[in-house]
Amino acid sequence: MKQTEVPFISSMQKLLLYETKARIYVVGSNNDETKFRILKIHRNEPRDLIMEDDMKVYTADEVRNTLAMIESGNRPLSSILKGGSGLFKSESAFGIAGFVRFLEGYYMILITKRRRVALIGPHTIYKVEDTCMIYIPNVGTHHIHSDESRYVKMFQNVDLSSNFYFSYSYDLTHSLQYNMAQTNSPSGSKDSSHNSDSYSYLFVDRNCILGVKNVASSKFVWNAALQQPCKDMVHSDWVINIIHGFIGQVNILLFYHYICVFGKPIYLTLIGRRSNQFAGTRFLKRGANNRGAVANEVETEQIVHDASVTFLNSACVSSFVQLRGSIPLFWSQDISKMVPKPQIVVDQADPYAFVAGQHFNDVIKRFGAPIIVLNLVKRREKRRHESILTKEFISAIEYLNQFLAYSHNIQYIGFDMAGVSKKKDCSVMDRLGKIAKSCIKRTGFYFHSPSNVHDELWMSEPLKGIRGVKTEYGKKQTGVVRTNCVDCLDRTNTAQFAVGKCALGYQLYAMGVNSSPNLEYDTDCVRMLEKLYEDQGNTLALQYGGSQLVHRIKGYRKIATWTYNSRDLVQTISRYYSNAFSDAEKQQSINLFLGVYSPNSRTPNLWELSTDYYLHNPDCFGKKLLSRKSYCQWWDPNVPYHLPLPLDEEEKGLNDQLHVSVNRRTDECVDEFAEHYHPYELTSLEELFAFTLTHSIRNVMPKHATDYSPFSIRVNPERPIDDQSLEASISNKSEPANASNLIGSGSGGGGGNSGGSEAGSRVGGGGGEDSLSSSESDEVDGDVDFSDDSNSDNSTIENKQISFKMGNECLQAG
């Protein structure tokens, strides 16, 4: 029997920065301040990043003694006479996003505010609320390049406080199915405490447990370029992987009897992971690059789990994954002319579907087979526009299918959604519902039960014919529905909602929550799902298209009021303005942030380049085009051996160097109970995220309804779900992570330069409101305090003093 694995929990969740003239000391701690690490960053090098991590875990007393020794050794004679200090505290944070360099020295990017947005089992998901940039070098007389400030401003145009998410214990870059899959071998990385002897010891000592930290999918790590300068220098606990996209969560509260006073919480979570490959704005990023990465690629995962059970392995959980992305061809639109719909042009012929083959190879490795392509572009047009792409796309799929086993072929479904919606006697949503049911029967969905699942469940009439691979405890999804239109925004979002609605019905039925897999539109449950998909669609549309959705789900259901039509007109104008006047600057900022372009004083500046085509297509003149893959075998060699299961999941741990450690069950790095409940903190129940989370009865159900079931049809819902109703009812103000008490003399703040010449330069944070108004009631973490007085992440330090309370005494100013 294979040993149960648990996710490895990063212990560096509270950070304090101390500065001297020569170094910056980053002191990291776990939540209960029992384990510490110290990272030393040298400041005398004007352009190089030199840091030291001794990989040692310190106790509170050791940290106190170390800081006292540093403070004593760096105190100048003048400060000693005046009672000053040579070491002072300058910033507090919740994590290091990474390091970046333009034309001068390196900057350190810190996460200074965070907010809880979701719970997946015992794992907390945070949204980045604010950041700050600290200039590391301390060279007072050094000449600053004239273009440095422009690059800094361009970098900060990518607002890290807008839809960026991270977790200390849950891998957001992979699906739930991947995260819950067992590794195939106990291979460890260079900083792992695992060895063959310790692994065999697990089968003898039941008090030990295997902690595993997955290697993140680089495709979805948006701070990967920021991690690059330090990734091989520091312990993995310092590394935080940040994704970009959308995360929303609601609580479907179940009442089994009308007079029941206890409800069963079922959490519905929607995660949209935006790819960092070929990323950009609407008209500047179309189709695919020569490596098969497509524009506007987003992986959408719909997770349903029983929140009355804390741990995922002991609960009923289910997930369903869909994909959206631009058509994988070389195509673009000419934006030189100011017209609403620029002409679509296929820029390069690809008779052997080289680009499409690379793209579908990546998809089939991640999801397995079958890949179902749901193409929503128009079929019939008076003047050929969108239909140009359909012909080329079908031709590429037919070519690729020649060399793949028939049972694993790419399956194509064409549906002219815009054309059908114009017909009075046709229902778009009914047609999409039938397509969705057919798709889900082919791919199945992921389901995990805490006990053995017998064949009777899958042979029951509602689930009969649902494919996927059966397991001892449930079933795995094999394959994916890949939806696209031209922009992959409005029509795609509505189609994905229709597929998600159908999947949700099957998920709830398999979990034993509902007696039927069929969900009606005008129920509280589906209205909450619709709002989640609409919020995701608005967020993704703002990121890619510059405005919110133009055509919404209600419009395709033909129940939209005149206010929706007027809003659609406003969004159309907003999108046109954004595309015409601000997309170029946004694209430059994205290229700089993702490391697609690296500034160099010997090369042209980013804003001087006439095009970024060669940045996103680096193999144009390289040797790879001369030694391309076979014209027939467009997939990786190991892919067919695992189909219909995905290669990445089946070879998890074989090729990846996982971080593996053997620990006692009570060790904090694997103790999910302590990570979730924080037993060392004083907790007010009414402030818990689980209590403030939107649920169907308090926020969605009509006020005068007598039927509390979230599956009951509401004829005339009196309670519209707007941006506020999906927000929790308690509002917590976001407090800045100020560090005003200094060890020694001087003063510092999160927003400006600290007092004294030793302070590192603060370059404005990435603050600002979210592009969509987020849940005001979701908990916002502000000040970080290492003292025992800090009972919660968003506690306010009234006396503005942050200090270590370690052992029997507190480290104060010298």
N, C-alpha and C positions, 0 to 999 in steps of 0.2 A: 504493500500500500504506500502510495506516495505521500510524503509529508505535506501538510497544509501550508500554503504560503500566505503571507500577509504583506501588504504594501509597506515599504520602508518610509518612516515619517521623518522628514527633515527637522533637525533640532534647532537650526538657526532661524528663529522666528522673532527675535527682538535684537536690535542692533543699536549700539552707541558708538559714535565716532569721537576719538580723542586726537588732538593735533599738537605736534611740536613743529619747530622750524624744519626739521629734517625728515619727519615721518608722519603718516596718518595711521593710527591704530584703530582697527574696527573690532570691537568686542561683541561677539554674538552669544546669545543665550537661548536655551529652550524656555518654554513657557513658565515652568516653576523654578527657574534660575538655579538648577542643580548642576548643569553642564555648560561649560563655556569654551569658546575657541577664540583665538586672537589672530587677526590678519594684519600684517605689517606692510605698509605701502610706502616706498621711498619717494621723496619729493625733490631730490636734488637733480634728477635726470629730466632735462627739459622736454624730451620727446619720447623716451622709452618708458614702458610700464614695468617696473621692478617691484615684485611683491614676494613676501615670505609667508608661508603657511607651514608651521611645524607639524601639522596633523595631530597635535596633542589636544586632549580634552582636559580642561582645567577645572579645578574646584573653585568655589567662591573665594576661599581664603587665598588661593594661589593667584587669582586675578587681582585681588586687592593688593597683595604684596608686589605683584609685577607692576601695576599702575603706580603704586607709591614709589617704587624704585625708579621708574621712568620719569616721574614727576620730579624727584629729587635730583636726578642726573641732568635734567634739562633746564633747571631753574637758573637763570643768569644772576650774576652778583647783584645787579641793581634791583632785581625783583626780590632777592632775599632780604635786602635792606628795607624794601618797601612792603614786604609781606606778600609778594606776588607769587606766581606759579609759572613753570615752564611747560606745563601740560594742561590743556583745557578741553572741555567737552564742547563740540560744535554742532552735532546733529544727532537725531534719533530717527530710527527707521524700522521697517518691517522686512526689509530684504534688499539685496543688491540686484538691480535689473541688468547691470553689465557696465562695460567701459567702452568709450568711443574716443577716437582721435580724428581731428580734421587736418589742419596744417601746423598746429603747435602741439602742446602736450595733451595728455589724456584727461578725460572727464569721467567721473564716477556717477552713475545714475542710481539714485536711491528711491525706493518706494516709501513715501512718508505717510500716506493714508491708504487705508483699505476698507472695504465694506463687504460684509457677508451677503451673498446673493443666492446661494443654494446649499443644500445638504444632500449628499448621496451616501446613504448609509451613515457611517461615522465620519465621513470626510466632508470638510468644509471648503466651499469654493468662494474665493474672494474676487472682487473687482478692484482694480487699481483706481484709486480716487485722486491721488496727487503724487507727484514725483519732484525731485530736485536734482540739479546737476552741480557737482563739486569739481572745480578745477584742481588737479592734483599738484602740479609743479609749483615750487615756491622759489622762483627766480625773479627777483624784483626788477633787475635792470635789463631783462631780456626783451628784445624787440618783438612785438606781436604782429603777425602778418595781417595785412589790411583786409584780407578776405575772411579771416577767422570768424568775426562776428556775424558775417552773412551766413556762413555755414551753420553756426550755432542756431541762428534764427530759423533757418530752413529745417534743421533737425527737429526743432521744437514744434514745427507745424504739424508733425505727427503727434497728436495729443494722446499721451499715454493714459489720461484719465477718461478716455472715450472708448469703452468696449474692449478693454484688455483685462484678462482674467488669469488667475493662477491658484494653485493649491499646494500646501505643504506635504500632502499625503496621497493625493489622487492624480493619476496621469491623465490630464485633460487632452493630450495629443492623440490618445488612442480611444477606441470604443470600449464600452463596458464589457462586451464579449471578449475582447483582447485582454483587458485588464484582469478578468476573472479566469482566464485560461492558465493552466499550469505550465511552467517552463519545461522544456524537454530535457534539459541537463542543468546541473548546478554550476554552470560556468560563472566565474567571478571576475571582477575587474582588478586592476592593480591596487586599489585602495580597499579591497574587500577583505573581511576577516574570515572568509570561507576557505576551507581546504578539504581534501577528501576525507581526512580523519574526522573533522568536525561535522561533516555532512552525515557520515555513518553514525556519529554519536546521537543524531536526532532520533534514530530508531530505538535507542536505548533509554534516553532520558526524555520523558514525556513533558517535562517542564521547559524544554527548549522549543523554539519556533524559528522558522526560516523567514527572515525579512528580505524582500526582493524589491529593488528599485529598477523599473523598466528604463531602457534607453528610449528617450523621447523620440517621437517621429519628427525629424527635422523639417518636414513639410509644413508643420503647423506651429513651430516655435518661432515667434516673431522677434524675439530678442536673441536669436542664434548668433547673429553677427556681433552683438554686444558682448556675448559670452566668449567669443573666440579668443580675445587676448588673454583671458585668465583661466580658461577651462582646464588646461593641463597643469596649472600651478596650484590650484586650491582643492580642498576637500569637496566632495559632491554636495555636502550640506549647504555650502554657500550658494549653490547654483539654483536659481528659480526659473522654471520654464513658463513663459507667458504666451498665451494664445490670444488671437484677435477674432472677433466675430460677435456672438450673441449668446447669453445664457439667461434663461428665465425659468421660474419654478412656481407651481401652484399646488394647493392641497385639495384633492377631491375627498371631502369628508363623507364617509358612508354612514348612513343610519339604516339599520336593518329592520327596525320597527318604528312605527310612528311615535310611540311613547318612549323610545329609547333615549337615554341621556348621555350615553357614551358613544362616541364616534370612532370609526377606524380610519386613520389617516393614510391615504394613498397619495404619494407625491408624484406629480407629473413634471418632468424636467425636459427642457428643450435646449440642446447645445448646438450652436452653429460654429464650426471651426473653419476659418478662412485660411486658404493656402497662402504661403508667402512666396510661392514660385509664380513668376509672370504676373505679379500683383500690380494693380494700378487702377486708373480711372477708365470710365466707360469707353470713350471713343479712341483713347490712346492704347488700350489693351484689348484686342479682339483676337479670337481664334486661339492659336497655340504658337509656342516657340519651337525651335528645332530640336528640343529635348522632350517634347510631348506634354509640357506643362501648359494648361489652358487658363485663360483669363477668368476671373470671377468664380474660381472653384471653391465651393463651400460644402463641407461634409456636415449634414444635419442628423443629429441623433436624438431620438425620442425615448426617454427612460421612464419607466413606471416601476415604483418599488413600494413595498409595504413598510411604511415608516414607523409602525408600531414595534418593529424589530430593529435593533440598532445595527447589527452586523450583516453585511450583504450575503455572506455564505449561509446565514441562518434564516434568511428571509426569502420571500417570493420576489424576484426581480425580473424585469424584462426590458429589452431595448430593441429598437428598430432604426436602422441607418439608411439614409438616402443621400444622394449626391446631386449637386448641380454644377454646371460648368459650361463654358462657351464651346461651340462646335469645334472639334480638333482639326482644323484646317488652317492653311495660310490664307487668312482673309482680313480685310480691314474696311474702313469707311473713310472716304475723303472728306476731311473737315476744313479744307481750305475755303469752301464756299459756305456762306451763312444760310443754310437751309435746315428745316426741321429734321428731315430724314436724309442724311447723306447717302449716296449710292454705295451699295455693297460691292466690293471688288475682291475676287479670288486672286491673290497676288502671285501665287506660284503653283504650278501644276505638281501634283504628287501622285503619279499613276500607281505607285507601289505602296501607297498609304503608309509611308514611313513615319510621319508624325502621328497619325491616328493609331498606328501600331504601338508606338512608344507610350502613348497615353493609355490605351486600353491594357497594355501590359502592366502598367502601374496600378490600374483599377482592379484587374483580376488578381494581382498579388495581394492587394489589401482586402478584397471582399470575396474572392472566389467566383464561382459561376452558378447561375447565369447572370450576365450583365444585360439588363433590360434598358434599352435606350428609348425614352419617351420624348419624342421630338414634337414641339408645339408650334413650330413656325408655319407660316401660311403656305397653303398648297397652290391656290388659284389666285392670281393677281392680274389686274388689267395691264399693269406695267411690272415686269419681273423685278422683284426686289429680294424679299426673303427666300423665295422659292429657289433662287440660285444656289443657296447653301444646301437645301434639301437634296438636290440631285447629286451633288458632290459627296455629301455625307453618306447617302445610301450606297453609292459606288464604293466608298472606302470600306464600309462595313461588309459588303458582299465580298470584296477582295480578301479581307482578313478572315472571314468565315471559311474560306476554301481550305485553310490549313489547320483548322481547329476541329476537334471531334464534334460531331453533330449535336450530341447531348449537351455540350458546353458552348454552343454557338452564341454569339452576341445577338440578342433578340431585339428587333426594331419595331416600335409602335409609333406611327405617325398620327397626329391628331391636330387638325386645324382649329385650334381653340378660339381664335379671334373670329374665324368665319362662322363657326357654330353659334357663338354668342350673339351674332347679329340676327339669327333666325328666331322668329317669335315662337315657333312651335317646337323648338329644341331646347333642352336643358343641359347646359354645360356641366353642371355638377353631377347630374345623373350619369352622363356619359363618363365623366372622370371617375365616378364611383365604381362603375363596372370595370374600367381599366385598372383601377387600384386593387380591386378584389382579385383580378387575374394576376396582377404582378405579385401580390403578397402570397398567393398560393404557390407561385414559382420560387420565390426566394425564402419564404418562411420568415421567422423572427426569432430573436434570442430569448430564451426563457430558462430560468434557473429556479428550482424548488429546493427547500432544505431537506426534503426526503425524496426517496426514489419515486420516479414518475413512471407509472405503468402504461402499457400500450393502450389501455382503455381510454385514456384522455385523448390521445391522438387519433383513435378510431371513432371517437364520438362524431356525430353528424356535423356539427359546426366546424370542427377542426380536421375533418376527413379531407385528404387531398392536399393539406398544407405540407410543402416540402421543407427541406432543411435536413440537417444531420442530427439524429436522435442521440442523446447522451443518457448517462445513468440518472442525472438529476434534471433533465429537461431537453432542450433542443437548441441548435445553433443556426443562425442565419447564414445562408450560403448564397452569395450573389448580392446585387444591389440594383435599385432603380435609379438610373441616371437621367435626370430631367433637364431639358434645355429649351429655351426659346432663342431670340436673338440677343437680348440683354441678360437673360437669366434672372429677371427681377419680377415683374408683375405677374405674367402668366405662369412662370415657373413656381412662384410662391403659392399661388392658388392651387396648382396641380399637386404640389408637395403637401399642402394641407389636406387635400382630398385623400391622398395616399396615407398620410399620417392618421387621419380620422378612421380609415378602414383598419389600419394596423392597431390603433388604440383599442378598437372593439375586440379584436382577437387577443390582445395582450390582457385586457381586463377579464375576458372570459377564461383564458388559461389560468389566471391567478385565482379564479373562483370568486371574483368580485361581482360580476354581472352574469345573469342567466342566459344572455344572448350576445353574440358578437356584433350585432347590428346596433349602431348608435344613431339616434335621430338628431337632426341639426339643432332644433330649438330646445335642447336640454342644457342644463348648467354645465355639464361635463364638456360637451362639444363647444359651447360658447367660450369656455376657458381655453380649450385647445385652439380655437380660432383666433382668440386674442393673442396667444403666444406666437402663433405663426405670423400674424399680422405685425406684431412687434418685431419679430425677427426680420420679416420682409422690409419693414421701414428702416431698420438699422442697416441691413445689408445694402439697401438702395441708397442710403445716405453715403455709405462708404464707397460704393462703386459708381453710382449715378449722380450723386450730388443733391438728391431730393428724396423725400419719402415715396412710398408706392403711389403710382398714378392710378392704376386699376386695382381695386381691392376685392377681397373675397365677396363682400356683400354685393358689389356690382355684378359679379358673375352669377350670383344667386338671384339677381334681379329683384332685390329687396332694398336697394340703396335709395335713400331720400335725396331731395334736391341739394341738401347741404353737402352730401358726399360728392355729388357731381361738381359743385363749385370748388370743393377742396381738391378734387382731381385736376381741375383747370389750374389752380394755383401751383400744384406740384409740377405740372407740366412746364409751366413758365419757369419755375425755380430750377428744374433739371436742365432746361435749355440754357439758362443763364450760367449755371455752374459749368456745364460742358464747354461753353463758348469762352468763358473768361477766367476760370480758376483751375481748370483741370491740369494745365501744364505745370503750374506751381505745385499742385498736390502730387503730381507724378514725380517731380524732382525730389520732393521731400521723402516720398516712399522709397525711391531709389537710394537715397542717402541713408535712410534709417535701416533698410534691410541689407545694406552693404553691397548692393548691386554696383554702386559707384563708390570708389575710395578716393578721397581727395589727395592730390599730390601736387606740389609746387612746380613739378616739371611737366605736367600734363594740363590740357585745357580744363578750365573750371566746368562744373556741372551745367551751369546756366549758359555756357558758351557752346555746348554741343547742339548740333542741328537736329539730332535724333538720338534716342536711346536704344535703337534697334540692335546695335552691336553689343550693348550691355546685356540685353536679355537673350541674345542669340550668340553666345560666345564661340560656338563651333562653326561659324559661317566659313571661316577660312582655315579651320584646323584640320588635323589629320583624321578626325573621327569620320568625316564625310567620305574620306578615301577608303576607310576600313569599316564600313557600316555593317550592320547585322545582315543575316540572310534575308533574301526577299520573301522567303516562305516562313521561316521560324521567327515570328515577331515577339514571342514571349520568352521569358527566362527559362533555361533548361529544366529547372526543378518544378516549375508551375504545374505541368500535367500530372505529376505523380501524386499531388495532393487534392486535385479537383474532385468534388466541387468546393472543398474547403480552401480558404485562402492560404497562400504560401507563408505570408508574414506571421500568421498566427500559429501554423503548424510547425514552423521552425523557430519559434520564439525561444530564445536562449541558446540556440545552436550557433548562430552567427553574431548575435549581439553580445557585447560584453556587459552583462548585467552587474549591478552592484548587489552583492549577496552577503548577508551576515547571519550568523547563528546567535540567537539571543535567548535570554530567559523571557517567558511570557509577560513578565512584569516590567521589562525594560521599556523605557519611554519611547525608544525608536520603533517599537512594534506594538505598543500598547494603544490600540484603537479606542478603548474605553476611556482612557485618560485624555486622549486627544479630543474626543467628542464632548465629554462631560466636564472636563476641567475641575476635578474634585478639589484642587488646591485654591479655587477661587470662590468667593461669596457670590452666589448667583440669585438674581431676582427673576422669578419665573415669568413675570409679565414682560420682561425685556428680552427673553430668549427669542432667537430667530424663529424657532419652530412655532412659537405662540403668535408671532406677528406676521407669519407667512399668510398670504392670501388663501382663503379656502372658500369652498362653494357655498356654504351656508351664510357666512357673515358678509361676503363681498359680492356674491353673484345671485343667489336665490332671491326672487321677488319678496318684498317685505311682508306681504299678506298671504304668502303661500302656506299651505298646510301640509303639502307633501314635501318632505325633506330630501327625498332621493335625488341625487344629481343626474339620474337617468330619466326623470319624468319630463314630459314635454310641457313647456310653458307656452301657452297660446299667445299671450301678449306680455312678454317680459317687461315688468315695470322698472327694472333696474338695468340701465345700459352699462355695459362694461367699457369704461373709457380708460385713459391713461392713469387716472388716479385710483380706480376701483381695483386694479390689479396690484396696488401697492398696499403695504401693511398699514395698520392704523396708528402706529406709534412712530413719531418722528424724532430722530436723534440727530443733533447738530454735529457736523464734522469738525473736529478740533484739529488744528495744525499740530504737527509733531515738533513742537518747540523744545529746544534744549537750552534753557537759559541759566541753569546753575552750572558753573564751570569749576573744574578742578584747577585751582590756581586763580589767576586774575584774568580780567577781560570778560566779555559777554558775547553771546552768539545767538543767532536766530535762524529759523528755517528759510526765511525769504531773502535775507541780505547778507552782507559780509559780516563775519564775526569780528568783535573788537580785537585790536592787537594786530601786529604785522604777521603773526604766525597763521592766521586764519586762512583757510582755503577759500577761493572765490566761489560764491554761489551764483549760478546762472539760472534765472527764473525757472520755476517748476512747470510741470505739465498739467497744471490745474485747469479748472473750467468745468462747466456742466456737461453732462453726457449729451450726445447727439439726440437721444431720446430720453425724456424725463424718466429717470429710474425710480425705483421704489424708495420713497423717502423713509419708510419705516424700516428698511433693511439696515442692519447695524453698521454704523460707520466707525471705523477705528481711527483714532487720532493720535493722542500722545502715547509714546512708548515709555514705560517706566520700569526700571529694574527693581524698584523697591517693593516691599511687602504691602505698601498702601494701594498698589494698583490691583484692583479686583476684577477689572474688565478691560478689554482692549480699547474701549472708547472712554476710559476714565479721564477726568479733567484734574490736572494737578493745580490745586488752588494757590499754593504758595510758589508756583513756578519753579520748583526745585526737583530736579531729577538726580538721583544718586543711587549707588549700589548699597543695599543693605545685605551684607554678607558676613556670616558669623555673628559675633557679638558686638561688632562695631561697624560704623558707617564710614566709607571713604569720603572725607570732606576736603574742603580747600586747605592747602598747606599753609 
